[in-house]
Amino acid sequence: MRPEAPTRLAQSAIWLIPLLWAVNYFVARRAPGVIAPYTLACIRWGLAGLLLSLHARAELRREWRGIAAVWYQYVALGFCGMVVCGAWVYVGAQTTGAVNIALIYSASPVLIALGSVLWLHERMRWSQALGVAIALTGVLHVIVKGEWTALGRVQFVVGDGWIVAAMVSWALYALLQKIWPSPLGSTARLAAICWGAMPVLLAGTAWEMAQPGNPPLGTEAWTLGVAAALVPGIMAYWIYGWAQKILGASKVAVTLYLGPLYGALLAWGVLGESLGWHHLLGAALILPGVFLVSRAGTR
């Protein structure tokens, strides 16, 4: 293989990342009535953790004392990244659409930038501050459905609140990984984080199973769980980490701007959701705002 071949392959592969993650919006919207939120998240990250652990078993076995010494870090990361950004997203998807999920989630780099200023003492340029204001205005525009002049009559959707919580938690997940450096490789660390999330996910699953009217685990439920584990779970994370090593973090991060577009097209073409003007204007605010924040931060 020529030296430039991995670079070209990575440049092509990164455009798949937002599409793979967008599959999770489809899973989230198909799950209500088929599989409960914590159960779905438990299957997704339990299977992902098992496969990742098999791949990184030698490293995990070698570093188990170091993992045990900071077990609380993996529990906290698992709660933020797999419980809140997993089960809570599925809870929110019961009452909000995939387009809203994609647009609200796309603003998470803005909160990461704010957290870097507050926690990591990084400097924020004026263009970044402008991007923060623009992107957060776009998020609010989506949540209020564009009805700024009639906020008293807006029917706020509970699901949007769950997605906002997940967006904040994803930013916290990213920041904590910077604050808590790890000797583990990306695969082994993700596997350890999956296991850190399992106590809460298993407890949530047990609670759901005890509730009357809980949907039984049929073929469609397992299909959604396996699909969530393999596509937006292992495949997306693996391609992201592999491409980042070859191309650098800033070049790979640019493709995340396509997430709302892929999510909207999937919601419209597969789920039959309609697009409103507030979605389009929200995207027109969020994406440039995120671009300003990320571009200024990587110069």
Secondary structure as GFF3:
##gff-version 3
##sequence-region A 1 299
A	DSSP	alpha_helix	5	13	.	.	.	ID=ss1
A	DSSP	three_ten_helix	14	16	.	.	.	ID=ss2
A	DSSP	alpha_helix	17	30	.	.	.	ID=ss3
A	DSSP	alpha_helix	37	55	.	.	.	ID=ss4
A	DSSP	alpha_helix	57	62	.	.	.	ID=ss5
A	DSSP	alpha_helix	64	69	.	.	.	ID=ss6
A	DSSP	alpha_helix	71	78	.	.	.	ID=ss7
A	DSSP	pi_helix	79	88	.	.	.	ID=ss8
A	DSSP	alpha_helix	89	92	.	.	.	ID=ss9
A	DSSP	alpha_helix	98	105	.	.	.	ID=ss10
A	DSSP	alpha_helix	108	119	.	.	.	ID=ss11
A	DSSP	alpha_helix	126	143	.	.	.	ID=ss12
A	DSSP	three_ten_helix	148	153	.	.	.	ID=ss13
A	DSSP	alpha_helix	158	179	.	.	.	ID=ss14
A	DSSP	alpha_helix	186	210	.	.	.	ID=ss15
A	DSSP	alpha_helix	219	229	.	.	.	ID=ss16
A	DSSP	pi_helix	230	235	.	.	.	ID=ss17
A	DSSP	alpha_helix	236	247	.	.	.	ID=ss18
A	DSSP	alpha_helix	249	254	.	.	.	ID=ss19
A	DSSP	three_ten_helix	255	258	.	.	.	ID=ss20
A	DSSP	alpha_helix	259	269	.	.	.	ID=ss21
A	DSSP	alpha_helix	277	297	.	.	.	ID=ss22
###
